Amino acid sequence: MTCPICGKTTDADYRPFCSRRCADIDLGRWLTGSYVIPGEALEEDEPARPDPPADEAGEAPRRKPH
């Protein structure tokens, strides 16, 4: 088996890579988004926050500012 980064023979300690350096290069590619599966972008909706319960007068309680 050869290292997917540089093509050298793999080392059992870093398999499927040949060294820590190549393993770190691969990790960096994942973290920066270099490895992407092409496709349509999905919209990420924020989950809806439930409305606070109304008091006896029918008014929602006021929220404290942050």
C-alpha positions as CSV (number, residue, x, y, z in Angstrom):
1,M,0.0,0.0,0.0
2,T,1.3,3.5,-0.8
3,C,0.7,6.8,1.0
4,P,-2.2,8.7,-0.7
5,I,-0.3,12.0,-0.2
6,C,3.2,11.3,-1.5
7,G,3.2,7.8,-2.8
8,K,5.8,6.3,-0.5
9,T,5.4,3.0,1.3
10,T,3.1,3.3,4.3
11,D,4.3,3.0,7.9
12,A,2.2,0.8,10.3
13,D,2.2,3.6,12.9
14,Y,0.6,6.2,10.5
15,R,-1.3,3.9,8.1
16,P,-2.6,4.7,5.5
17,F,0.1,7.3,5.4
18,C,3.9,7.0,5.4
19,S,4.6,9.6,8.2
20,R,3.1,12.0,10.6
21,R,3.8,14.8,8.1
22,C,1.5,13.2,5.4
23,A,-1.2,12.5,8.0
24,D,-1.1,16.1,9.1
25,I,-1.3,17.3,5.5
26,D,-4.4,15.1,5.0
27,L,-6.0,16.4,8.2
28,G,-5.3,20.0,7.1
29,R,-7.1,19.3,3.8
30,W,-10.1,18.1,5.7
31,L,-10.2,21.0,8.1
32,T,-9.9,23.6,5.3
33,G,-12.6,22.0,3.2
34,S,-10.4,20.9,0.4
35,Y,-12.1,17.5,0.3
36,V,-15.6,18.2,-1.0
37,I,-18.2,15.9,-2.5
38,P,-19.8,17.9,-5.4
39,G,-23.5,18.4,-5.1
40,E,-26.2,21.0,-4.4
41,A,-25.8,23.1,-1.4
42,L,-28.4,22.6,1.3
43,E,-29.9,25.4,3.3
44,E,-29.4,25.1,7.0
45,D,-32.4,26.3,8.9
46,E,-32.1,27.3,12.5
47,P,-34.5,25.4,14.7
48,A,-37.6,27.4,15.6
49,R,-37.7,28.7,19.1
50,P,-41.0,28.0,20.8
51,D,-43.0,31.0,21.9
52,P,-43.1,31.5,25.6
53,P,-46.4,30.7,27.3
54,A,-48.8,33.6,27.7
55,D,-49.8,34.8,31.2
56,E,-53.4,35.1,32.4
57,A,-53.9,38.4,30.6
58,G,-52.9,36.8,27.3
59,E,-49.6,38.6,27.0
60,A,-46.3,36.9,26.5
61,P,-43.7,37.5,29.2
62,R,-41.0,40.1,28.4
63,R,-37.6,38.7,27.7
64,K,-34.6,40.1,29.5
65,P,-31.9,41.7,27.3
66,H,-28.7,39.8,27.1
